[in-house]
Amino acid sequence: MKVLVAYASKRGSTAEIAAAVAEAIRAAGLEADCVESGEVKALEPYDAVVIGSAVYAKRWRGEARHFLRKHSKELAALPFWIFSSGPVGDPEEDNESWMEPRKVVARAEELGARGHVVFGGAMPKEPQGFVEKAMVRNTPEELRDRRDWDEIRAWAEGVAREVAAAGS
């Protein structure tokens, strides 16, 4: 069984999550390719797909939304999962409506997505521009990276179990 892990990442945090997902799937005994969503031409020869994107202001990155549109017929015929990444800073100040790309989730559910999860994100290590620099400066260091690697691996292991069960 072969799984595609496609992702859209602005500053690398989501790419690192996608790599961890692919590694956990490989560790479970399946094949997995981790590819930027804009680089994917077709979903053949994959048996399952995971799509992930950074979320900014309630929206997935454009290349991830394009991936979902471009491959919608193929996705409808395959088991697939989606993940979003993004919340950083104080969890007490999380605004659920800003983390959840509702239109993307609704479209993925229409196509038969098996699940969706939101993982914490990370601020850039080398912020660029006024907004990024201000965000980093105004966020305590311990809240700049909210990725929970155990949670990410556990979710990916669950995906791998479902894919393996479907293939047996």
Order of alpha helices (4+ residues) and beta strands (2+ residues): beta-alpha-beta-beta-beta-alpha-alpha-beta-alpha-alpha-beta-alpha-alpha
